[in-house]
Every structure is written in C-alpha cells, then in structure tokens.
Amino acid sequence: MSQYKRVIHWFRRDLRLTDNTSLYNAREQNEEVIPVHILSDWKKTHHWTGAGRQYFLTGCLESLAKNLDSIGGRLIIRSGSAVKELEKLIKETKADAVFLNRDPDPFGIETEKKVKELCRSMGIGYESFKDVVHHEKDEVLTQSASPYRVYTPFSKTWMSLEKKEPLPRISKFPDSEILSDLKSLDLPGVDHWGLDVPDLDLPKAGEKAAQSRLKEALNSSVLTKYKENRNSPALSATSGLGPDLRWGTISPREVFAKSQQLLDSSRSKSERESIFTFQKQLAWREFFMSILGHYPEVLETDFNEKWRGLEWDDPEKDDKLERWQNAETGFPIIDAGMRQLQATGTMHNRVRMIVAMFLTKDLHLHWKHGEAYFMQHLLDGEIANNNGGWQWSAGTGADAAPWFRIQNPWTQTETHDPEGEYIKRWIPELKEVEPKRFCKPPESGDPLVSDYPLPMVNHGEEREETLDRFKRHNSK
Ligand SMILES: Cc1cc2nc3c(=O)[nH]c(=O)nc-3n(C[C@H](O)[C@H](O)[C@H](O)COP(=O)(O)OP(=O)(O)OC[C@H]3O[C@@H](n4cnc5c(N)ncnc54)[C@H](O)[C@@H]3O)c2cc1C
C-alpha cells in the first residue's frame, strides 16, 4: 500500500536513477513522485565552486533530465533558496512529503534542518536517507564511541563494516496527474550563474559517462594494477570517478560492489591487493567527510589545535601566490600540475600533494589559499576531501603528514615521473630537455629553456625555514 499519494524527491548531489536511495524509496512507497532540482542563484563567483565544476553540473542535469524523460518522468528545475522553492512546490503540488538523500557537509545539513522544519510546519512528511556514503559519521567510531582522528584505524573499521548492495535502477516513473503541467526552468547553462563557458578539456558528464568510466576502470588494468601505478601521474591509472562521486552520477555502493566482484573473481594476490588499495581510497573520502562532520571548524582553522596560530606569509606582500597559480614557479612538476588543473579541472592525486606541500612548506602560504584555489578549479571539488587534503599536506590536519616530513619536489619528480612524461605533456616547451634535469635545480644557474623560469625558491632553505617556524611555534 502506498504511504503517500504524492511526494517530492529533491535531487541534490545524487543526480542518477541507479541506486538512488531516496528516489528508489519515493518511487516504491508512494503513488506519485515529483522530481525537482533547485539551482543556486549566486552570480559570478562562489567560494566553493567555479566555472568548470558548474559546467560539469549542467551536463549532469542534462543527462538526468533525459533519463527521467525516457522512463515517463520529468525533471522540474527551479532556482533560488531551496527552502523557499520547496515551500512553493509543496503548495503548488499539494505534496504529502519531501524525500531527499542526506548531504554530509555542514551547509547541506543546515538546509536539511530547515526543510525538515518546513515540512513539520506544513504538516507533511519528511524522509531523509543515507546515500552519499557507505557509513555516516556516527557509524564509524572507536571502541569508546568517539570519532577517529587518524585514518588507518578508521579505514580498518570502515572496511570491516558490511557494505550495502546497490539498489536497482528506476525503470518506470509512476503516472502523475500534474507533473507535465508544472512550471520548470529550462536546463541551465553556466550563464545561469553569470559565468562564461570554461575553455577546458572536460570529461563527459552524466550517469552513462560515469558508468563507462567505472567499466573502463574495471576492465582495464586500473583497479588490478592500482597499487603499483596509482602514483604515476603520466599514466591513466586511477578511476577518474572523482566528479561522478561528487555529483552522485554514480553511487559509492556501486563502485565498491563492482570492485568487490572483481576482487572476488581475481586469482592473483597482487591484483587483489591492488583492488583492496583502491577500496581503501574510498575510505579516505569517508574519513574526511567524517572529520568535517564531527569537526566542522576545520573549514575555518587547523584541525590540530597545536598548530593554530602558526606563522604564515602574507600573500599580498609579493607575487608568490600568483606564480604558484600561474604555473610559473620554475619547478617543472609543480607547474605541470597547475597547468593540468587549469586545462582539465583535475590534477593527479600525487601531484596535488606535491603542489600543496610546495605552497605551504616552500612558499609558507596558508593552506586556505590553496584550498580556495582548488575549489575554484577542480571538477571533483569536494569540501571535505579538499580541506582534508590541504590540511594533510600542510601538516595541520587529521592524520597529517608529520610537520617535519617535507616532500622535496625534485626527488618526488625522480620517484614519480622519472622519464618526465607528465611534465613534458603539460609543459611542451620542455620537451627537448633531458628528464634527469627535472629532478634537481639547474646547476648552471641557467633556465632549462629560455622561456621557462628559474626555480623561484631554494627548496633546502625553505625547508629549514618551515622547520624553524614549526619548532618556534611548538616551543611557545
Ligand atoms: C590537496 C588535495 C586536495 C584534494 N581535493 C580533493 C577534492 O576536492 N575532491 C576529491 O574528491 N578529492 C580530493 N583530493 C583527493 C584525491 O586527490 C582525489 O580524490 C583523486 O585524485 C581523484 O581522482 P580519481 O577519481 O581518479 O581517484 P581514484 O584514485 O580512482 O580514487 C577513487 C575515489 O576515491 C576517493 N579518493 C581517492 N583518494 C582520496 C584522498 N586522498 N582523499 C579523499 N578521497 C580520495 C575519491 O572519491 C576518488 O574519486 C585531494 C587531495 C589533495 C592532496
């Protein structure tokens, strides 16, 4: 028997029909479902996103709308304050309940509280579901029921918990008396937010594209050789599912379940280890989401209280931040990473760590500047993972790299891009340079080529400066 006659499913960061917990339940339990997405109405700039990610979002919405159409549904698009727009839609449709998947970030949680209150005040139902993660923040706790502050024990507990199997794809939308008559905005372009179409080489967006990325990762050697290849930025050796997991064009359950099937069918120990390593990366995602959930102050300050008030340089004082952003540091691995980011809206994980450590430990600029720049450029920009990654690299975060362990960009290049393949791909003006010259500062004092800058700092000296700052702060 149906629970309600008519419910709204509010699509947020779950832009898919397959294994969508709230949508599935809305569809199964009720007579009619009104699917809606509410666009934010900020203009020009936003602290937590940029043109690339918004462009990717428009592609996800286009695909979602098409998929809904093909099964007899219709995506209603509104714009503005989510709470006000939902209130209007509830009145227009006389809906009996709002269904949604819970968002783990503090802004999403705040909105959910308001929507819940709205539903209560209008006397209708409110149903929220776990969907974005396997295990929500209070489901992975220490034996004394407190949050983990360190990744390894978190990941052990996370891996030991049962993982839900994905739900089936919705294949038919229930008939609705009113869906076709409801007002809806057209599918948005980035001009909706006052942005220009970014000049980026972007991956295809939407559920189908996400499925084919997962298939590719499963059928190629990405997962089975993940452990050995994932740190080589020159290779296509990671899944590329970051933006899909961000916008929910694929569910984390599907990624885990399919990787588990591959693991179970694999006869080789090294392949199984590789797939297991991949699954543990999914645990990093939920570790940082748990950290943000339990300690939302990390968005403002250092996770580790000990390092609050550490000395940082003023970015207004000189052009260090600009040179880092503009890929003009004279460190080929850093500049290649920043160019990859600008051209594609992504950056290899190993290189993210190198450029983040460089900004914080060689240029002594606060991680917040890097965090904000990444959010403006990354397609997979995820508040929790980005903050976690930046604080990890700066040495101030949860399970951070210890403050005295400072990666050397030259030796990192030697280890992870020994043939200079990645560097030459993104800095073609260096294509004739011998790769071993990317692994140490130019000895002659001359630039690698005439139009490429000399290293902007001496890594050894800046490393000492960072160690001094941490030591001075520690002795206060
Ligand atoms: C400074 C810095 C900033 C980062 N910012 C983000 C961000 O905004 N959004 C984001 O999703 N990841 C971020 N990461 C983590 C990581 O770099 C990306 O998740 C990964 O590069 C995405 O590529 P992929 O999908 O091919 O990953 P794969 O290697 O195929 O991994 C599969 C998935 O696991 C998760 N994952 C993998 N590594 C990590 C990690 N270290 N931390 C958290 N989750 C992980 C991601 O959801 C990823 O899509 C950041 C890392 C650093 C060092």
Ligand as a Chemical Component Dictionary entry (heavy atoms), coordinates in Angstrom:
data_LIG
# 
_chem_comp.id                   LIG 
_chem_comp.type                 NON-POLYMER 
_chem_comp.pdbx_formal_charge   0 
_chem_comp.three_letter_code    LIG 
# 
loop_
_chem_comp_atom.comp_id 
_chem_comp_atom.atom_id 
_chem_comp_atom.alt_atom_id 
_chem_comp_atom.type_symbol 
_chem_comp_atom.charge 
_chem_comp_atom.model_Cartn_x 
_chem_comp_atom.model_Cartn_y 
_chem_comp_atom.model_Cartn_z 
_chem_comp_atom.pdbx_ordinal 
LIG C1  C1  C 0 45.474 18.976 -1.711  1  
LIG C2  C2  C 0 44.459 17.934 -2.113  2  
LIG C3  C3  C 0 43.176 18.317 -2.478  3  
LIG C4  C4  C 0 42.219 17.355 -2.831  4  
LIG N1  N1  N 0 40.954 17.769 -3.172  5  
LIG C5  C5  C 0 40.003 16.842 -3.447  6  
LIG C6  C6  C 0 38.678 17.234 -3.765  7  
LIG O1  O1  O 0 38.326 18.419 -3.768  8  
LIG N2  N2  N 0 37.778 16.260 -4.075  9  
LIG C7  C7  C 0 38.115 14.923 -4.065  10 
LIG O2  O2  O 0 37.253 14.070 -4.353  11 
LIG N3  N3  N 0 39.357 14.530 -3.754  12 
LIG C8  C8  C 0 40.310 15.425 -3.456  13 
LIG N4  N4  N 0 41.582 15.022 -3.171  14 
LIG C9  C9  C 0 41.873 13.565 -3.118  15 
LIG C10 C10 C 0 42.338 12.930 -4.434  16 
LIG O3  O3  O 0 43.370 13.689 -4.986  17 
LIG C11 C11 C 0 41.221 12.765 -5.459  18 
LIG O4  O4  O 0 40.109 12.131 -4.868  19 
LIG C12 C12 C 0 41.664 11.895 -6.649  20 
LIG O5  O5  O 0 42.810 12.454 -7.240  21 
LIG C13 C13 C 0 40.536 11.815 -7.667  22 
LIG O6  O6  O 0 40.953 11.083 -8.779  23 
LIG P1  P1  P 0 40.279 9.678  -9.113  24 
LIG O7  O7  O 0 38.805 9.812  -9.088  25 
LIG O8  O8  O 0 40.930 9.154  -10.329 26 
LIG O9  O9  O 0 40.707 8.836  -7.822  27 
LIG P2  P2  P 0 40.946 7.289  -7.594  28 
LIG O10 O10 O 0 42.380 7.125  -7.222  29 
LIG O11 O11 O 0 40.424 6.464  -8.684  30 
LIG O12 O12 O 0 40.109 7.021  -6.252  31 
LIG C14 C14 C 0 38.702 6.723  -6.276  32 
LIG C15 C15 C 0 37.961 7.697  -5.385  33 
LIG O13 O13 O 0 38.401 7.581  -4.026  34 
LIG C16 C16 C 0 38.350 8.867  -3.399  35 
LIG N5  N5  N 0 39.714 9.259  -3.026  36 
LIG C17 C17 C 0 40.863 8.848  -3.584  37 
LIG N6  N6  N 0 41.927 9.387  -2.948  38 
LIG C18 C18 C 0 41.420 10.174 -1.982  39 
LIG C19 C19 C 0 42.003 11.009 -0.978  40 
LIG N7  N7  N 0 43.342 11.120 -0.826  41 
LIG N8  N8  N 0 41.188 11.708 -0.170  42 
LIG C20 C20 C 0 39.850 11.593 -0.275  43 
LIG N9  N9  N 0 39.240 10.817 -1.197  44 
LIG C21 C21 C 0 40.018 10.112 -2.033  45 
LIG C22 C22 C 0 37.793 9.837  -4.431  46 
LIG O14 O14 O 0 36.410 9.924  -4.247  47 
LIG C23 C23 C 0 38.160 9.162  -5.731  48 
LIG O15 O15 O 0 37.367 9.553  -6.806  49 
LIG C24 C24 C 0 42.570 15.972 -2.814  50 
LIG C25 C25 C 0 43.872 15.596 -2.462  51 
LIG C26 C26 C 0 44.807 16.566 -2.119  52 
LIG C27 C27 C 0 46.196 16.127 -1.745  53 
# 
loop_
_chem_comp_bond.comp_id 
_chem_comp_bond.atom_id_1 
_chem_comp_bond.atom_id_2 
_chem_comp_bond.value_order 
_chem_comp_bond.pdbx_ordinal 
LIG C1  C2  SING 1  
LIG C2  C3  SING 2  
LIG C2  C26 DOUB 3  
LIG C3  C4  DOUB 4  
LIG C4  N1  SING 5  
LIG C4  C24 SING 6  
LIG N1  C5  DOUB 7  
LIG C5  C6  SING 8  
LIG C5  C8  SING 9  
LIG C6  O1  DOUB 10 
LIG C6  N2  SING 11 
LIG N2  C7  SING 12 
LIG C7  O2  DOUB 13 
LIG C7  N3  SING 14 
LIG N3  C8  DOUB 15 
LIG C8  N4  SING 16 
LIG N4  C9  SING 17 
LIG N4  C24 SING 18 
LIG C9  C10 SING 19 
LIG C10 O3  SING 20 
LIG C10 C11 SING 21 
LIG C11 O4  SING 22 
LIG C11 C12 SING 23 
LIG C12 O5  SING 24 
LIG C12 C13 SING 25 
LIG C13 O6  SING 26 
LIG O6  P1  SING 27 
LIG P1  O7  DOUB 28 
LIG P1  O8  SING 29 
LIG P1  O9  SING 30 
LIG O9  P2  SING 31 
LIG P2  O10 DOUB 32 
LIG P2  O11 SING 33 
LIG P2  O12 SING 34 
LIG O12 C14 SING 35 
LIG C14 C15 SING 36 
LIG C15 O13 SING 37 
LIG C15 C23 SING 38 
LIG O13 C16 SING 39 
LIG C16 N5  SING 40 
LIG C16 C22 SING 41 
LIG N5  C17 SING 42 
LIG N5  C21 SING 43 
LIG C17 N6  DOUB 44 
LIG N6  C18 SING 45 
LIG C18 C19 SING 46 
LIG C18 C21 DOUB 47 
LIG C19 N7  SING 48 
LIG C19 N8  DOUB 49 
LIG N8  C20 SING 50 
LIG C20 N9  DOUB 51 
LIG N9  C21 SING 52 
LIG C22 O14 SING 53 
LIG C22 C23 SING 54 
LIG C23 O15 SING 55 
LIG C24 C25 DOUB 56 
LIG C25 C26 SING 57 
LIG C26 C27 SING 58 
# 
